[in-house]
Structures are given as C-alpha cells and as structure tokens.
Amino acid sequence: MTIHWYAKAFIDLSPAELYKILQLRSEVFVVEQNCVFLDADNKDEGCIHFMGFVNDALAAYTRLVPRGYIYSEMSIGRVVTSPKHRDKGLGRELMQRSVDLCKQFFGDGPIKIGAQCYLLKFYTALGFKVIGEKYLEDGIEHIHMILNN
C-alpha cells in the first residue's frame, strides 16, 4: 500500500479534498461513533490539514492547530483513519508525521490533544502523557494529553 502525504492550509485545499476530509470525519465521528455533533466548528480555516491518500481515497487525516487557536499549546485534532485502512499501522504513522509537521509549521514546544479515552494506550505509546481529569465531549469520554518535545 502506497500512501501519498500532503499538508495544506485551508485556503489551499481543493473542493474535492475538502469534501473527502468532511466525508471521512463524518463517516467516523458521526456515523461510526454514533455521535451527533457539528464537525464544521469554524476552526478548520486557521489550521493545517494533513492528509494521507491511497490512490484517490483519503485513508488518514489530522488537523494541525497552531498555538493559541484552541489551546495555548499547538495541537493535533480530528485524528482519523478510514475504516478501510485500519490495523496496518497507519494511525501510528499518521501521528508521528503529524508531530513532526507541528514542529515544522509551528516550531518546538508541547503538543496538547483532547484524546478519546478508549485511545489512551495508543497515545501513551506515542509519548503523550495524561494531564487533567476525564471529561465528556459530545457524549464521549475524553482526556487531555500532552507531548513535551
């Protein structure tokens, strides 16, 4: 499986890329997780969108968030892997590349995430540490985590 990776500012996304991003996020966060929430949260415009394509299909995606936009730290959000491309190590590669890109775009410093609690082991294995207590977001348990690099 060959993955082609692209990182683009919102303004540089083609309509087709934006559609695929919103489609994948809805497929997983709304339909698969059975969670009714407004994914289009008016934060996409200020972020870098990191996409992994297999052929013409969006297989993996993250939203890279600059400091001060959501948290005082830079952040990685909307982490998603297509159900068709899971269990191949793609999530780990996606996050490792996302961390590297945060440094490239936003400089050194901690990266804060709001992780779904069922993925705690996954993020811990990548070096993220729990900070704070569990909280509910859109009916799903989350916890803040930080990666100091």
N, C-alpha and C positions, 0 to 999 in steps of 0.2 A: 504494500500500500504506500503510494507516494503522496505526501501531504505538501501542499504549497501554502506557505505562510505569508500573510500580509498584515501590516499595521497601518491604519489610515485615520486621519482626523475625520470628524463627522462630515465636514464640508466636501471632503474628497471621496466619500462613498458614492458609488453609482446607485441609481434607484434599485437595480437588481440585487446588489449587495445588501442594501438596507432592508429590502424585502426579505431576503434569506435570513438575515440576523433576527428580524422581528418574528419571522415564522418559526425559527428554531427556538427562540426564547419562549414563545407562546406554546409550542409543542411540549416543551419540558416543564416550564414553570407554571403554566396554567392548566394544560390538559393532563399531562402525566402525573403531576403532583396534586392535581385536583384543587387548585388554589386560585380563587377569583381575586385578581388584583390588577391594577393598572400598571403594566410593564413600561409603557411610554411615560416616564416620570419627569420629563423636561431636564434630564441630566446628560442625555446622550450627546448633546451639542458640544459640550465642553470636554469631551473625553476622546481618547484614542481607542479605536476599535480593532481588536486583534482577532484575525480570522484564519482558520486552517481549513483549506478546501481539499477534498478528494475528488478529482475530476471537477465537475461543476457543482458538487454538493457541499454545503457548509457542514463540516464534521465537528468543528470545535470553535469556541468563541469565548473571549473575555472582553470586559470593558475596563480600560486602564484610566484611572481617575487621578488628576493632579492634586497636589496638596491644597487644602483649604476649600475644595469644591464640595466634598461630602464630609470628610474628616479633616482634622488639622494635618494628618499624615496623608501621603499618597495611598492609593487603594487599588485593589483588583476586585471587580464585581461582575455580576451576571455570568459567572463561570458555568459553562455548559458544554457538554459533549452530546452529539447526536446519538440517540438510542441505537442507530445502525452501526456506530463505530465505537462502542464501548468494549471494555475488557481487553484492550490491546495496548494499554499503557499510554493512551493518548491524553488522558486527563493530567497525568504527571508531566508529560512533555509540554502540554499547554501551559501549566502553571509555572514550570521552570522558565520557559521562554517569556512568559508574562512578567515574572520577577525581573529578568534581565532587561526587558523592554522598559519597565518602570524606571530602572536606573538610567537607561539610555535617554529616555524622554524627560525625566523629572529629576535626575541626579540621585545621589546617595541619600539614604535615610530609611526610617522604618516604613513598612507597608502594613496597613491595617485592613482587615477584612471582617465582614459580618458573615460568618460561616453557618450553614445549616448544621445543626448538632450531629446529625447522622453521619456527617463527613469529617468529624473531629479527628479520627485516626488518620485519614488521608492528609489533612492539612498539617497535623503534627509531624508526620513523616517527612514533610517538606520543610520543616524547621519553624513553623508558626507556633506561637505559644498563646495559651488562653489568657485573656485579660477580662476581668469583669464576670458578671453573672449571666446565666441564660436569660433570654428574653423572647417574647413571641413577636414575630413579624408576619403579618398576613396568615396567621394561624399555624405557622411553622416555627418550631424552636430553633433559635439562632444563638450564637455566642460570638463576641468579638475576639479576634485573634490578632497577633502582631508578629511580624518577621523583622528582626533587627539585623540589618546588613551593613 
